[in-house]
Amino acid sequence: MHCIPRAALLSAVLCLSACGGAPEAEGTDTLAEQSQTLLNGTSQGCQYGISYLSLSFYSPPQWNVYLSRYSSATCTARTVLLGVSYNVPKISLAANDLGVAVGYAYRASPSVSGNIQCRVQHIEPSGMTVTRTSDLVVMYGAGNVETCNLAISGDGTTLTAGGTKTGPLAGETGSGSNYVATFADFFTTTNAPTFAAY
């Protein structure tokens, strides 16, 4: 991960402030879907937020996904680059005192035929470093994982990522275009998720 230049960060903040959140673009969530997605959370006394910035001056256009820690009396502001997408990413965040979990559905390839997958990462709060990464991908790349909304279960250790897909995930139970990926002990292990489709 890299810290972004102050000028780019200012531009991102101004854009997000003016737009009231992530920039609107074709393919963004409906209002109902957005209401189900958390973009901010608190871990170890600090507030974190996930956002993206359109870089339309590139050809093809791309979107940078960022994680920010907001300034407070006890927390220093910092923003790091999580990844780059060649489509409008669908982003989500969940946090507790064990860490920050981020998820974003993204296209890694500039080709419009490239598949969309969901990247789920555990971010260690104090250093804002990635301690684990899991990519949720339709088998053989023959489809897309279009969304991945995160939630932490009541036990505080189990993370779920849920959304829509257009093909089967490896080892999934059930069938259908919706899925739930369950990561047991997400913040303390690197165990692979289990998948249920419906």
C-alpha positions as CSV (number, residue, x, y, z in Angstrom):
1,M,0.0,0.0,0.0
2,H,1.1,3.5,-0.6
3,C,0.3,6.9,0.9
4,I,-1.3,9.1,-1.7
5,P,0.1,12.6,-2.4
6,R,-1.5,15.4,-0.4
7,A,-2.8,17.1,-3.6
8,A,-4.6,13.9,-4.7
9,L,-6.0,13.4,-1.2
10,L,-7.4,16.9,-1.2
11,S,-9.0,16.4,-4.6
12,A,-10.5,13.1,-3.4
13,V,-11.9,14.8,-0.2
14,L,-13.3,17.7,-2.2
15,C,-14.9,15.3,-4.7
16,L,-16.4,13.1,-2.0
17,S,-17.6,16.1,0.0
18,A,-19.3,17.7,-3.1
19,C,-20.9,14.4,-4.1
20,G,-22.0,13.3,-0.6
21,G,-20.0,10.1,-0.8
22,A,-18.5,8.1,-3.6
23,P,-18.8,9.7,-7.1
24,E,-21.9,8.7,-9.0
25,A,-21.3,6.8,-12.1
26,E,-23.0,4.2,-14.3
27,G,-23.2,0.9,-12.5
28,T,-23.3,2.3,-9.0
29,D,-25.6,0.7,-6.3
30,T,-29.2,1.7,-6.1
31,L,-30.2,3.7,-3.0
32,A,-31.6,0.5,-1.4
33,E,-28.3,-1.3,-1.9
34,Q,-26.2,1.6,-0.6
35,S,-28.3,1.6,2.6
36,Q,-27.2,-2.0,3.2
37,T,-23.5,-1.1,2.7
38,L,-21.3,0.3,5.5
39,L,-18.5,2.6,4.4
40,N,-17.3,3.7,7.8
41,G,-16.4,2.0,11.1
42,T,-14.4,2.4,14.3
43,S,-11.5,0.3,15.4
44,Q,-9.3,0.8,18.5
45,G,-10.8,4.3,19.0
46,C,-10.2,5.6,15.5
47,Q,-12.7,6.2,12.7
48,Y,-12.0,4.6,9.3
49,G,-13.7,5.0,5.9
50,I,-13.4,3.4,2.5
51,S,-13.9,5.4,-0.7
52,Y,-12.9,5.5,-4.4
53,L,-11.7,8.2,-6.8
54,S,-12.4,8.2,-10.5
55,L,-9.3,8.8,-12.7
56,S,-11.2,9.4,-15.9
57,F,-8.2,11.1,-17.5
58,Y,-6.6,7.7,-17.9
59,S,-7.3,5.6,-20.9
60,P,-9.0,3.3,-20.2
61,P,-10.5,5.0,-17.1
62,Q,-9.7,3.6,-13.7
63,W,-10.8,4.0,-10.1
64,N,-8.5,4.0,-7.1
65,V,-9.9,2.5,-3.9
66,Y,-8.7,4.1,-0.6
67,L,-8.9,3.5,3.1
68,S,-8.7,6.6,5.3
69,R,-8.2,7.0,9.0
70,Y,-9.7,10.3,10.2
71,S,-8.0,12.8,12.5
72,S,-9.1,13.1,16.1
73,A,-7.6,14.0,19.4
74,T,-6.0,10.5,19.6
75,C,-5.8,9.5,16.0
76,T,-3.6,10.7,13.1
77,A,-5.1,11.1,9.7
78,R,-3.8,8.8,7.0
79,T,-5.0,7.5,3.6
80,V,-3.6,4.4,1.8
81,L,-4.3,3.0,-1.6
82,L,-5.9,-0.4,-1.4
83,G,-6.2,-1.2,-5.1
84,V,-7.1,-0.2,-8.6
85,S,-10.2,-1.1,-10.6
86,Y,-11.1,-0.8,-14.2
87,N,-14.8,-0.6,-13.4
88,V,-16.7,1.4,-10.8
89,P,-15.9,-0.6,-7.6
90,K,-18.6,-1.7,-5.1
91,I,-17.0,-1.0,-1.7
92,S,-17.8,-2.0,1.9
93,L,-16.1,-1.8,5.3
94,A,-16.7,-3.5,8.7
95,A,-14.6,-2.9,11.8
96,N,-14.2,-3.7,15.5
97,D,-11.3,-3.6,17.9
98,L,-9.7,-6.6,16.3
99,G,-9.2,-4.7,13.0
100,V,-10.7,-3.3,9.9
101,A,-12.1,-5.4,7.1
102,V,-12.6,-3.9,3.6
103,G,-14.2,-5.4,0.6
104,Y,-14.4,-4.2,-3.0
105,A,-15.7,-5.8,-6.2
106,Y,-13.3,-4.7,-8.9
107,R,-12.1,-5.5,-12.4
108,A,-8.4,-6.1,-12.4
109,S,-8.0,-6.0,-16.2
110,P,-8.4,-3.0,-18.4
111,S,-10.2,-5.3,-20.9
112,V,-14.0,-4.9,-20.7
113,S,-14.2,-8.7,-20.9
114,G,-12.1,-9.1,-17.8
115,N,-14.0,-10.7,-14.9
116,I,-15.1,-8.8,-11.8
117,Q,-14.1,-10.3,-8.4
118,C,-14.3,-9.3,-4.8
119,R,-11.2,-8.6,-2.8
120,V,-11.6,-8.9,1.0
121,Q,-8.7,-7.6,3.2
122,H,-7.9,-7.4,6.9
123,I,-6.2,-4.1,7.7
124,E,-4.2,-3.8,10.9
125,P,-5.4,-0.5,12.3
126,S,-2.4,1.2,13.8
127,G,0.0,0.7,10.8
128,M,-2.8,0.4,8.2
129,T,-1.1,-2.6,6.7
130,V,-2.8,-5.5,5.0
131,T,-2.5,-8.7,7.0
132,R,-4.6,-11.0,4.8
133,T,-6.2,-10.8,1.3
134,S,-8.8,-13.2,-0.1
135,D,-10.2,-12.9,-3.7
136,L,-13.7,-14.2,-4.2
137,V,-13.7,-15.4,-7.9
138,V,-16.3,-17.3,-9.9
139,M,-14.8,-20.7,-10.9
140,Y,-12.5,-20.6,-14.0
141,G,-13.1,-16.8,-14.2
142,A,-16.4,-17.6,-16.1
143,G,-18.5,-15.0,-14.4
144,N,-18.5,-12.1,-12.0
145,V,-18.7,-11.5,-8.3
146,E,-20.6,-8.2,-8.6
147,T,-20.9,-7.1,-4.9
148,C,-19.5,-8.0,-1.6
149,N,-21.1,-6.3,1.4
150,L,-19.3,-7.0,4.7
151,A,-20.6,-7.6,8.2
152,I,-19.1,-8.8,11.5
153,S,-21.2,-11.4,13.3
154,G,-22.3,-11.0,16.9
155,D,-19.3,-13.1,18.1
156,G,-17.0,-10.3,16.9
157,T,-14.7,-12.8,15.1
158,T,-16.7,-14.1,12.1
159,L,-16.8,-12.0,9.0
160,T,-19.4,-12.4,6.2
161,A,-19.3,-11.1,2.7
162,G,-22.5,-11.3,0.7
163,G,-23.8,-10.1,-2.6
164,T,-24.5,-11.2,-6.2
165,K,-22.6,-13.3,-8.6
166,T,-23.0,-14.8,-12.1
167,G,-21.4,-18.2,-11.7
168,P,-20.5,-20.8,-9.1
169,L,-17.8,-20.2,-6.4
170,A,-15.5,-23.1,-5.6
171,G,-17.1,-25.5,-3.1
172,E,-20.3,-23.5,-2.6
173,T,-23.3,-25.2,-1.2
174,G,-26.7,-24.4,-2.7
175,S,-27.2,-22.6,-5.9
176,G,-28.4,-19.2,-7.2
177,S,-27.1,-15.8,-8.0
178,N,-26.7,-14.6,-4.4
179,Y,-23.9,-15.8,-2.1
180,V,-22.6,-15.5,1.4
181,A,-18.9,-16.1,2.1
182,T,-18.2,-16.9,5.8
183,F,-14.7,-16.3,7.2
184,A,-14.4,-17.9,10.7
185,D,-11.9,-16.1,13.0
186,F,-11.3,-13.6,10.2
187,F,-9.0,-11.3,12.2
188,T,-6.9,-14.0,13.8
189,T,-6.4,-16.6,11.1
190,T,-6.0,-16.8,7.3
191,N,-8.6,-19.7,7.0
192,A,-10.3,-19.8,3.6
193,P,-14.0,-18.9,3.6
194,T,-16.9,-21.2,3.0
195,F,-19.6,-20.3,0.4
196,A,-23.3,-20.7,0.4
197,A,-25.4,-19.8,-2.6
198,Y,-29.1,-19.1,-2.8
